[in-house]
Amino acid sequence: LDRKPEFIVTSPWLKDRALQISWFRFGLNWGSYREETPMFKNNTIMRYGAQVQSYVEIPLSGVVEVFSNNRYGAWFYDENNADQQAIESFWGLRYKLGVVELGSGYERRYVWGQSPMFWDSYRGAEKIHQKIRFPLGKELYAAVRGSYDLNESMVDEVNYALQWINDCMRWELQYRDDRTSGGENKV
């Protein structure tokens, strides 16, 4: 993929003053792209897009909270009057059992239209996610996150991480096992 310049402008997160539990942000992006593989070569295509995103956190107790991350995006292309829209919704629950942090989530994506490029052709998705994180020491943590694709009936990704958290910094080494696209064993 050749990106000749790509620009992304995103607003800061804006807090909803009425609810006090949600935030919003807006974004615009544009750029020109060209895909090339051994079997396929595309022309340079311009892409313009806009997105709106919302995030909600609702604490239920000191150790349990519900959250939601939702996004709507629309992209327009200068080839074949192509356009694409997507609504993504992720709902979840974070909770603690002693020092172990857990998270469970449900993801749903609806897509309309089509992109003339392979790399940004979104498809509908329905997944369940699970995450567990536990301390290995004072500032060192281990985390495992996996997702199960309900449409394909398979575990499609497992992410292993080693995290060092110190004051306001977080260093993370990840190993991602992508079981769907042939991208196995990426570090």
HELIX and SHEET records of a PDB file:
SHEET    1   A 3 ASP A   2  THR A  10  0                                        
SHEET    2   A 3 SER A  22  ARG A  34 -1                                        
SHEET    3   A 3 LEU A  14  LYS A  15 -1                                        
SHEET    1   B10 ASP A   2  THR A  10  0                                        
SHEET    2   B10 SER A  22  ARG A  34 -1                                        
SHEET    3   B10 ILE A  45  PRO A  59 -1                                        
SHEET    4   B10 VAL A  64  TYR A  77 -1                                        
SHEET    5   B10 ASP A  83  LEU A  97 -1                                        
SHEET    6   B10 VAL A 100  GLY A 113 -1                                        
SHEET    7   B10 ALA A 125  PRO A 135 -1                                        
SHEET    8   B10 LEU A 140  ASP A 149 -1                                        
SHEET    9   B10 MET A 154  ASN A 166 -1                                        
SHEET   10   B10 MET A 169  ASP A 178 -1                                        
SHEET    1   C 2 GLU A  36  THR A  37  0                                        
SHEET    2   C 2 PHE A  40  LYS A  41 -1                                        
END                                                                             
